[in-house]
Amino acid sequence: MELILKEDVLNLGFKDDVVKVKNGYGRNYLIPNGLAILATPSAKKVREENLRQKAHKEAQIIEGAKKIEEAIKNLEIKIAAKVGAQDRLFGSVSSMDLAAALGNEGHEIDKKYITIKGGTIKRTGPYDAQIRLHREVIVELPFEVVPEKK
């Protein structure tokens, strides 16, 4: 089944992409939830016209995302967490915590655009995350989980 995405869908594609999915996934999830529409010839023509109109705006958005990328690359993020024996954390550090740390630095980024390599973090130490600012601008951000000072 060929669909045009109306929104970004994790592990599938970005808005206005034409994707092929299994019939059940498209019929039972994507279309009913308003995430996609059928890729009929008329819908493809409308999509192409919309993409042409958005090309100039898209260039400005990419430029802004690259400025944010440069600012984020220069950050040193340290997330303080409660630590038990052998540097194990009480709880875990997730993309939500990293989004909050970036927010404290003045960069409001939604947690759904942050992917921590290896999933949630359960120990102190250095880690890496990917931040997707735009479909063409992805930032590798090293950060560190440190023990909370008592």
N, C-alpha and C positions, 0 to 999 in steps of 0.2 A: 504494500500500500504506500503510495507516495503522498506526502503531506507537506504543507507549508507551515512552519512554526510561527505562532503569533507572539511567543515569549521565549526567553532562554530556557532550555530544559537541560538539566545536568546530565552529562554523559551522552547527550544526543545531538545537540546543536544549539545555535543561536537564533535569535529572532530573524525572521525572513529567510531562513535556510530551507531548502527543499531536501527532505530526508525520506529514506525508505525505511519503513518499520513493518513489523508483523501486523497482520490484520486485527488481531485481538487487542494489541496494545493501542493501536490507533483508534479503533471503534469504542473500546471500553474505558480508556483513560484519557488520551490526548484530546480527542474531539469533545467529549462531554465536559471536560474541565476547562475548555476554552483555550487550550494550549496550542492547538493546531487546527487547520482547515484542510479539506481535500485539495490536492494540487490539480485542479481542473485546468484546461487551457485558458479559460477566461481569468481564473484566479492567478495563474502564472503571469499573464499580461499585466494585471493590476499590480502584482508584486514588482515586476520589472520597472513599471512607471514610478512606483513609490521609491524604489532604490535609486533611480535616476534623480529624483527630486531631493533625496536625502544625501546625495554624494557630497555636496558642499558642506552641509552641517556635520556630516561624518568626519570630514577632514579637521574641522575645528574641535570636535570632541576628542579625536585622536591626539591632537596637539596638546590639549589640556591634560589628557591622561599621561602623556609623556613627561609633562612638567611635574605631575604628581609622582611619577615613577622616579625621577631624579631626586626629588625631595625624600622619598621613602628609602631609597638606596643609601642615603647618608645617615639614616637613623640607627641608633644602637638601642634595641629594645631588650629590656630585662624585665621579666615577669616574676614577681615575688610570690612564693607559695609556701604554705605550711608543710614542713618536712618532718618525717619520722625517721626510723632506723634505716640505715643504708641508703640514704638520699631518696627514699620513696616519698611521694607526695600523699597528703591526705586529700583524697579526691583526685582530680586530674585537671590539666590545662588543655583547653580546646580553642577552636577558632573564635569563639565568643570572647574568651579572655584576651586573645591577641587583638581582636577588633577593639576592645575596650582600651588596651594599651596604646593602640594607634590613635584612638580618639583622644587620649590624654596628650598626645603629641600634636594634635590639631588636624588629623586626617581621619575624617569620618568615612569608614568603609564598612559596608554590610558584611556580616559574618558569612553569608552564603557565597561570597566571592573569595574567601580565604580557605585554602586547603593546606593543612599541616601534613607534611610527609610522614607517614607512619600512623596517622590517626591521632587519637588523643594521647597526651603525654602523661606519664606516671612517675617519671624520675627527673631529677635536676640535670642540667647540662645544656649544651648547645644543640639547637635544632634549626630546621629550615622550613619555610612556608612559601607557598605560591599565592600571590595576590593577583586576581584578574581584574584589571581596571577597565579593560575593553577587550573585545575579542582578539585584537591584534597587539595589545599591550599587557604582557604578563610579567610581574616582578618577582624575582627570587629574593626573599627576605630572610636573612639569618637572624635568629634571636636566641635568647638564653633564659632558661628557667633557673632562678636562684632561690636559696632558702630565705624565708621571711625573717627579718630581724626581730628579736623578741624584746 
